[in-house]
Amino acid sequence: QVQLVESGGGLVQPGGSLRLSCAASGFTFHYYTIGWFRQAPGKEREGVSCISSSDGSTYYADSVKGRFTITRDNAKNTVYLPMNSLKPRDPSVYYCAAEPSRVAPIEALCVRTAYDYWGQGTQVPLSS
């Protein structure tokens, strides 16, 4: 059974940092592309960052470039998303997603419809 479990969410203030983790099980992790998505209330779920299974190529949404870094540890079946210099638009529910590797540019794979498996999400609310 495929499972993706996100952790690391929590209250943030503008300028702060968090590190999200996505622990995977139930599938051959290193054959899967992994993505982080986020969804704010009333908005569409958007791709934040994705990492390929083959060469580790990465994609970042323009809104997070230079602030977020996606990495994967295939030995631990885990993907990380350190988030720095958080901005007021960053608070959302963050989701981890997985799909079997395909031959395509990573930017083309960082869309919601490309993913078969999803975690339950972790909240990253804005501290008032």
C-alpha positions as CSV (number, residue, x, y, z in Angstrom):
1,Q,0.0,0.0,0.0
2,V,1.5,3.3,-1.1
3,Q,1.9,5.8,1.8
4,L,3.2,9.3,1.8
5,V,3.4,11.0,5.2
6,E,4.3,14.7,5.4
7,S,5.8,16.3,8.5
8,G,7.5,19.4,9.6
9,G,4.7,21.9,9.2
10,G,4.0,24.5,11.8
11,L,3.4,28.2,12.5
12,V,5.7,30.5,10.6
13,Q,6.5,34.1,10.6
14,P,7.6,36.1,7.5
15,G,11.3,35.6,7.1
16,G,11.3,32.4,9.0
17,S,12.3,28.8,8.0
18,L,10.8,25.3,8.1
19,R,11.9,22.0,6.8
20,L,9.2,19.7,5.5
21,S,9.7,16.0,5.1
22,C,7.9,13.3,3.1
23,A,8.3,9.7,4.2
24,A,7.3,7.2,1.6
25,S,6.5,3.5,1.8
26,G,4.8,0.8,-0.1
27,F,6.5,1.3,-3.5
28,T,10.0,1.4,-5.0
29,F,10.9,4.9,-4.0
30,H,13.9,5.4,-6.2
31,Y,11.8,4.8,-9.4
32,Y,9.4,7.6,-8.6
33,T,9.3,11.3,-9.2
34,I,8.3,13.2,-6.1
35,G,6.6,16.5,-5.9
36,W,5.6,19.1,-3.3
37,F,2.4,21.0,-3.9
38,R,0.5,23.5,-1.8
39,Q,-3.0,24.7,-1.6
40,A,-4.3,27.8,0.2
41,P,-7.9,28.2,1.1
42,G,-10.0,28.9,-2.0
43,K,-7.2,28.4,-4.4
44,E,-6.0,25.7,-6.7
45,R,-3.3,23.2,-5.7
46,E,-0.1,24.4,-7.2
47,G,3.2,22.7,-7.9
48,V,6.0,24.1,-5.6
49,S,8.9,21.8,-6.4
50,C,9.6,18.4,-7.9
51,I,12.5,16.1,-8.1
52,S,13.1,13.3,-10.6
53,S,14.0,9.7,-9.8
54,S,16.7,9.3,-12.4
55,D,19.2,12.1,-12.4
56,G,17.8,14.1,-9.5
57,S,16.8,17.0,-11.7
58,T,14.6,19.6,-10.0
59,Y,12.0,22.1,-10.7
60,Y,10.9,25.1,-8.7
61,A,8.0,27.4,-9.1
62,D,9.1,31.0,-9.7
63,S,7.6,32.0,-6.4
64,V,9.9,29.8,-4.4
65,K,13.1,29.8,-6.4
66,G,16.2,30.7,-4.3
67,R,14.3,30.1,-1.1
68,F,13.2,26.4,-1.2
69,T,15.4,23.4,-1.9
70,I,14.1,20.0,-2.7
71,T,16.3,16.9,-2.0
72,R,15.7,13.2,-1.8
73,D,17.4,10.5,0.2
74,N,16.6,7.2,-1.6
75,A,18.2,5.2,1.3
76,K,15.6,6.6,3.7
77,N,12.7,6.8,1.2
78,T,12.3,10.5,2.1
79,V,12.1,13.8,0.3
80,Y,12.9,17.1,2.1
81,L,11.8,20.6,1.4
82,P,13.7,23.2,3.5
83,M,11.9,26.5,3.2
84,N,13.7,29.8,4.0
85,S,12.8,33.4,3.9
86,L,9.2,32.6,4.2
87,K,6.7,35.1,2.7
88,P,3.1,35.8,3.6
89,R,1.9,33.9,0.5
90,D,3.8,30.7,1.5
91,P,1.4,29.5,4.3
92,S,-0.8,26.7,2.8
93,V,-1.4,23.1,3.2
94,Y,1.7,21.4,1.7
95,Y,1.2,18.0,0.0
96,C,3.7,15.4,-1.1
97,A,3.0,13.4,-4.2
98,A,4.6,10.5,-6.1
99,E,4.4,9.2,-9.6
100,P,6.3,6.5,-11.5
101,S,9.2,7.9,-13.4
102,R,8.5,9.0,-17.0
103,V,10.7,10.3,-19.7
104,A,9.8,14.0,-19.7
105,P,11.3,17.3,-18.5
106,I,10.9,17.7,-14.8
107,E,9.0,21.0,-15.3
108,A,6.4,19.2,-17.3
109,L,5.9,16.7,-14.5
110,C,5.4,19.2,-11.7
111,V,1.7,19.5,-12.3
112,R,-1.1,18.2,-10.2
113,T,-2.6,16.0,-12.8
114,A,0.7,14.0,-13.3
115,Y,0.6,12.5,-9.9
116,D,-1.0,9.2,-8.8
117,Y,-0.3,9.2,-5.1
118,W,-0.8,11.9,-2.5
119,G,-0.1,12.4,1.2
120,Q,-2.6,13.9,3.6
121,G,-0.8,17.2,3.8
122,T,0.9,19.2,6.5
123,Q,-0.3,22.6,7.6
124,V,2.0,25.6,7.3
125,P,-0.1,28.5,8.8
126,L,1.0,32.1,9.1
127,S,1.7,33.2,12.6
128,S,-0.2,36.4,13.4
